[in-house]
């Protein structure tokens, strides 16, 4: 499989582990990624002008005829939304009028979907089955938007991948709640309360790890977890992994390849338990 790769802005800053694990997992699965040679911001939440945001996304998508994969659900949502707007002839004409490379259509895929497809074809690649690991699937807002691919209310693709990795998804009623990240700057307390509610609910559900598909969600649940514990006086202590990191652990990739040392709540104890359990099972068989 050969795909164009759109890393997105956070892959060079707070989401380096997302980028590293994406590249490592795709390499392990035999997926060739061709990074867009001159990509720009997808438009994210910074661009309030819809036409400008559409143009920014179109400039990226016009660079390749390949299907485009990204690991960031914000980028994924923005690129898909732009592709839908560009189906309108008036919008397409306005955008192409200012582009050097003209946009003519594109298919956007999330790394989650790509990994699941690759493992469906060959799940013997799983070197360390995550048996007994209780995983809270956290979708956040944007993976399911725009609508059309996954149910916004009852998505299940994360659970499917968790099961494919031989782990157990926990029933998690806040899995599609906003993490609070988009309102963090103007409403810090409200955003932190939302994030803590999600973490607390995951703990009550019995989760040993939370898996996410969005760098903003990861920031709110991982980087802020210790501060939130102190503010609320309640220990959480749950590692928060990108879906590519979780998949990489099951594929037998090393902590350095997956950027696990970049996670604020260390997942290493959990990784060691999973590997020790697998070693014990191999010795018994």
Residue, then its C-alpha position, 0 to 999 in steps of 0.5 A: x500500500x502506498x499513501x500520501x502522508x500529511x503530518x500536520x503542524x503538531x507533528x513538529x511540536x507537541x505531537x512528535x510522538x504521534x508522527x514518530x509512531x505513525x511512521x514506525x507502524x506504517x513501516x512495520x505494516x509495509x505501508x509506504x508513506x510519501x510525505x507531501x513535499x510542501x504541505x501547509x497548515x490544514x486550516x485547523x481552528x485558527x482560520x475563521x474564514x471558511x473559504x480561506x480554510x478550504x483553500x489551505x486544505x486544497x493546496x495540500x490535497x492538490x499535491x498528489x493523486x494518491x490517497x492522503x493519510x493523516x494521524x491527526x483527527x483535526x487535520x483529518x476532519x478539516x481536509x474531509x470538510x474541505x473536500x466536501x465543500x470543493x464539490x461545489x463548483x463555485x467554491x472549487x472555481x474560487x479556490x483553484x483561481x489562486x492555486x498553482x496546482x489545481x485541485x481535482x479531488x481527493x480521498x482522505x484517510x485516518x491512520x486508524x482506518x489504514x492500520x485496521x485494514x492492514x491488520x485485517x489482511x494479516x493479523x499475524x504481524x501482531x507480535x505482542x498480543x495485548x491480552x487482558x489490557x483494558x483500553x478506554x477508546x476516546x474519539x473526541x469530537x472530530x474523527x466522526x465529523x463531517x458525518x458520512x464515515x463513522x457514527x458521531x453518536x456510536x462510533x466503533x472503529x476504535x473498539x474494532x482495532x483494540x480487539x484486533x490488537x487482542x486488548x479489551x475495550x471498556x464501555x466508556x460513555x464519554x468517548x465522544x465528548x469534547x476534551x475541552x481543548x478548543x476552549x482552554x484559552x478563554x475558559x481554562x477552568x471549564x476546559x480542565x473540568x471537562x478533561x478531568x471528568x473524562x479521565x475520572x470516568x475512564x478510571x471508573x470504567x476500569x481502564x488501564x490505558x486511554x487511546x486517542x486519535x487527536x493531539x489536542x485530546x492527548x494534550x488535555x488528557x496526558x500533559x495536563x493529567x498530573x495538574x488535574x490530579x492535584x487540583x481535584x485531589x484525586x489520583x488518576x495515573x492512566x497512560x494516554x496513548x495515540x492509537x499508533x503507539x498502542x498499535x506499535x506496542x502490539x507490533x513489537x516496536x520499541x519505546x524509542x520508535x514509538x516516542x513513548x518517552x515523550x508521554x507525560x504519564x509514562x506507559x512503560x510499566x504498562x508496556x512491561x506488564x504486557x510483554x512479561x505476560x506474553x513471555x510467560x504465555x510463550x514459555x507455558x505453550 
